[in-house]
Amino acid sequence: MSNSDSSLYQACVEALTDQNLPLELIQQASEIVSKDNPDLPNLGRTAQEQEVINEVVRHINSNIA
């Protein structure tokens, strides 16, 4: 992982694993979040990266409903 926060990555993996998400989605989302830059618009995420995060949110919301 380049330019990322490994402790944030691990925390994301653990939190998303608790949500019973697919492993590939967990890994992708955790990598994206670990590279977020609060000084950039949209945290520096590409449209494709944001779509991965949106998919995570949809999964989590469907587990709540």
CYANA upper distance limits for C-alpha pairs under 8 A (distance plus 0.5 A):
  1 MET  CA      6 SER  CA      8.17
  1 MET  CA     31 GLU  CA      8.04
  3 ASN  CA     35 LYS  CA      6.74
  4 SER  CA      9 TYR  CA      8.27
  4 SER  CA     31 GLU  CA      8.00
  4 SER  CA     34 SER  CA      5.52
  4 SER  CA     35 LYS  CA      5.04
  4 SER  CA     36 ASP  CA      8.43
  5 ASP  CA      9 TYR  CA      6.69
  5 ASP  CA     34 SER  CA      5.56
  5 ASP  CA     35 LYS  CA      7.18
  6 SER  CA     10 GLN  CA      6.67
  6 SER  CA     34 SER  CA      7.41
  7 SER  CA     11 ALA  CA      6.65
  8 LEU  CA     12 CYS  CA      6.62
  8 LEU  CA     30 SER  CA      8.29
  8 LEU  CA     33 VAL  CA      8.12
  8 LEU  CA     34 SER  CA      5.97
  9 TYR  CA     13 VAL  CA      6.76
  9 TYR  CA     30 SER  CA      5.54
  9 TYR  CA     31 GLU  CA      6.59
  9 TYR  CA     33 VAL  CA      7.57
  9 TYR  CA     34 SER  CA      5.54
 10 GLN  CA     14 GLU  CA      6.75
 10 GLN  CA     30 SER  CA      8.01
 11 ALA  CA     15 ALA  CA      6.66
 12 CYS  CA     16 LEU  CA      6.45
 12 CYS  CA     26 ILE  CA      8.29
 12 CYS  CA     29 ALA  CA      8.38
 12 CYS  CA     30 SER  CA      5.74
 12 CYS  CA     33 VAL  CA      8.20
 13 VAL  CA     17 THR  CA      6.40
 13 VAL  CA     26 ILE  CA      6.46
 13 VAL  CA     27 GLN  CA      7.23
 13 VAL  CA     30 SER  CA      6.42
 14 GLU  CA     18 ASP  CA      6.90
 15 ALA  CA     19 GLN  CA      7.36
 16 LEU  CA     20 ASN  CA      7.31
 16 LEU  CA     21 LEU  CA      6.78
 16 LEU  CA     26 ILE  CA      6.51
 17 THR  CA     21 LEU  CA      6.58
 17 THR  CA     23 LEU  CA      8.19
 17 THR  CA     26 ILE  CA      7.49
 19 GLN  CA     60 ILE  CA      7.11
 19 GLN  CA     63 ASN  CA      8.37
 21 LEU  CA     25 LEU  CA      7.27
 21 LEU  CA     26 ILE  CA      6.88
 21 LEU  CA     56 VAL  CA      8.19
 21 LEU  CA     59 HIS  CA      7.65
 22 PRO  CA     26 ILE  CA      6.78
 23 LEU  CA     27 GLN  CA      6.70
 24 GLU  CA     28 GLN  CA      6.67
 25 LEU  CA     29 ALA  CA      6.49
 25 LEU  CA     52 VAL  CA      7.84
 25 LEU  CA     56 VAL  CA      7.79
 26 ILE  CA     30 SER  CA      6.47
 27 GLN  CA     31 GLU  CA      6.65
 28 GLN  CA     32 ILE  CA      6.81
 28 GLN  CA     52 VAL  CA      7.78
 29 ALA  CA     33 VAL  CA      6.62
 29 ALA  CA     49 GLU  CA      8.34
 29 ALA  CA     52 VAL  CA      6.81
 29 ALA  CA     53 ILE  CA      6.43
 29 ALA  CA     56 VAL  CA      7.94
 30 SER  CA     34 SER  CA      6.48
 31 GLU  CA     35 LYS  CA      7.01
 32 ILE  CA     36 ASP  CA      7.02
 32 ILE  CA     45 ARG  CA      7.93
 32 ILE  CA     49 GLU  CA      7.07
 36 ASP  CA     43 LEU  CA      5.53
 36 ASP  CA     44 GLY  CA      6.62
 36 ASP  CA     45 ARG  CA      7.49
 37 ASN  CA     43 LEU  CA      5.23
 37 ASN  CA     44 GLY  CA      6.22
 38 PRO  CA     43 LEU  CA      5.56
 38 PRO  CA     44 GLY  CA      8.21
 39 ASP  CA     43 LEU  CA      7.34
 40 LEU  CA     44 GLY  CA      5.59
 45 ARG  CA     49 GLU  CA      6.20
 45 ARG  CA     50 GLN  CA      6.61
 46 THR  CA     50 GLN  CA      6.70
 47 ALA  CA     51 GLU  CA      6.73
 48 GLN  CA     52 VAL  CA      7.06
 49 GLU  CA     53 ILE  CA      7.04
 50 GLN  CA     54 ASN  CA      6.59
 51 GLU  CA     55 GLU  CA      6.65
 52 VAL  CA     56 VAL  CA      6.94
 53 ILE  CA     57 VAL  CA      6.86
 54 ASN  CA     58 ARG  CA      6.74
 55 GLU  CA     59 HIS  CA      6.77
 56 VAL  CA     60 ILE  CA      6.71
 57 VAL  CA     61 ASN  CA      6.49
 58 ARG  CA     62 SER  CA      6.57
 59 HIS  CA     63 ASN  CA      6.90
 60 ILE  CA     64 ILE  CA      7.05
 61 ASN  CA     65 ALA  CA      6.78
